[in-house]
Amino acid sequence: MKFLLCLVFVPLIVTAQLLTTEKQWTDECRAETGVSIEALDQVRHNDFCITDDKIDAFILCFGKKSGVFNASGDVDVEKLKAKLKTIVNNEDQVNEVIAKCVDKKETKEERAFRAFKCVRRSYPEFKAL
Ligand SMILES: *[C@@H]1O[C@H](CO)[C@@H](O)[C@H](O)[C@H]1NC(C)=O
């Protein structure tokens, strides 16, 4: 019986911790960037017709906390690769998406949001967490 309980409880606890971290980072980055709730809702639903341009800074802020972007605001390719591989365990496919989505154009905020959108188009369930 104890064993059964453990099997059920562990995943629940892990999920709760992830959600708490996500909420904390979201709150911190909202305070830092002033992004609107509407824009965040849109991102959650993969609706990228966002008029609030603070979303760029928000994505960069959140991604830095999760480690997908490093301190200079560049994509940490190894970290992103590791996260994508939890969605599709296919090195070639992951490399293809990274080659398509990661570039050095424009400001680092614009790049961050563009990379995020691009990855989500290939993998709608991608989370930077
Ligand atoms: C972030 O990554 C870029 C590209 O890999 C690298 O040039 C830069 O030095 C890194 N910055 C930090 C602070 O690690």
The ligand as a MOL file (V3000), in Angstrom:
LIG
                    3D

  0  0  0     0  0            999 V3000
M  V30 BEGIN CTAB
M  V30 COUNTS 14 14 0 0 0
M  V30 BEGIN ATOM
M  V30 1 C 26.1630 33.4520 -24.2130 0
M  V30 2 O 26.2400 32.6570 -25.3830 0
M  V30 3 C 26.9040 33.2980 -26.4600 0
M  V30 4 C 26.7600 32.4060 -27.6860 0
M  V30 5 O 27.0800 31.0880 -27.4130 0
M  V30 6 C 28.3500 33.5630 -26.0720 0
M  V30 7 O 29.0230 34.2050 -27.1290 0
M  V30 8 C 28.3680 34.4470 -24.8240 0
M  V30 9 O 29.6970 34.6360 -24.3950 0
M  V30 10 C 27.5670 33.8010 -23.7030 0
M  V30 11 N 27.4760 34.7310 -22.5850 0
M  V30 12 C 27.6580 34.3600 -21.3270 0
M  V30 13 C 27.5450 35.4210 -20.2880 0
M  V30 14 O 27.9180 33.1930 -21.0240 0
M  V30 END ATOM
M  V30 BEGIN BOND
M  V30 1 1 1 2
M  V30 2 1 1 10
M  V30 3 1 2 3
M  V30 4 1 3 4
M  V30 5 1 3 6
M  V30 6 1 4 5
M  V30 7 1 6 7
M  V30 8 1 6 8
M  V30 9 1 8 9
M  V30 10 1 8 10
M  V30 11 1 10 11
M  V30 12 1 11 12
M  V30 13 1 12 13
M  V30 14 2 12 14
M  V30 END BOND
M  V30 END CTAB
M  END
